[in-house]
Amino acid sequence: MYIFKPISDVSVLSEMFAGDANGGYIGYEGDEIIGKCSLFVDGHTVTVKTIEFDKDKPDIGEGLMRAALNFGANRNAYYAYCSCENATDIMKLMGFEENDGVFSGDIPTLLGGSCGCCRHNI
């Protein structure tokens, strides 16, 4: 079972991720770290800054992305941005729209229950 835990200590955030981040998650399978992501919430937007996961396990990347979007939504963010090249397939599956290498979308739609495969067949 995968567990995604928030990083609440600002000093740990700055130690783990270079640059500005005011939120982050670490993914675990048992006691093993299997991924992590950093994000920045600013007003009504959340930007996923980094996301690290094994490409052979895209469900970990999706879980981290969903955790990051939920974090933003719980802090009044409505819109999400991400330009992490390693998560392109996940963002397309979740319904992000691409514009010049930056993926974006409204959080309620991105966290919606329809899978990306179904959404593309509409």
PEPE-V255171 format. One record per residue. OMEGA is omega in radians with two decimals (* if undefined). Layout:
# PEPE-V255171
OMEGA, OMEGA
This chain:
# PEPE-V255171
3.11, 3.08, 3.12, -3.08, 3.12, 3.02, -3.06, -3.12, -3.09, 3.13, 3.09, 3.10, -3.11, 3.10, -3.08, -3.02, 3.05, 3.14, -3.09, 3.07, 3.06, 3.05, 3.11, 3.12, 3.00, 3.10, -3.13, 2.88, -2.96, 3.10, -3.08, 3.05, -3.08, 3.12, 3.09, 3.09, 3.06, -3.10, 3.10, 3.09, 3.14, -3.11, -3.09, 3.12, 3.01, 3.09, 3.05, -3.04, -3.14, 3.03, -3.10, 3.12, 3.11, -3.12, 3.12, 3.14, -3.10, 3.11, 3.06, 3.11, 3.11, 3.10, 3.09, 3.14, 3.13, 3.10, 3.14, 3.14, 3.10, 3.08, 3.13, -3.13, 3.12, 3.10, 3.05, 3.04, 3.13, -3.05, -3.09, 3.08, 3.05, 3.07, 3.13, -3.06, -3.10, -3.12, -3.09, -3.12, 3.14, -3.12, 3.09, 3.12, -3.11, 3.10, 3.04, 3.05, -3.09, 3.07, -3.14, 3.07, 3.08, 3.13, -3.11, 3.08, 3.09, -3.00, 3.13, 3.12, -3.11, -3.14, -3.12, -3.03, -3.11, 3.08, -3.12, -3.14, 3.14, -3.09, -3.11, 3.14, -3.11, *
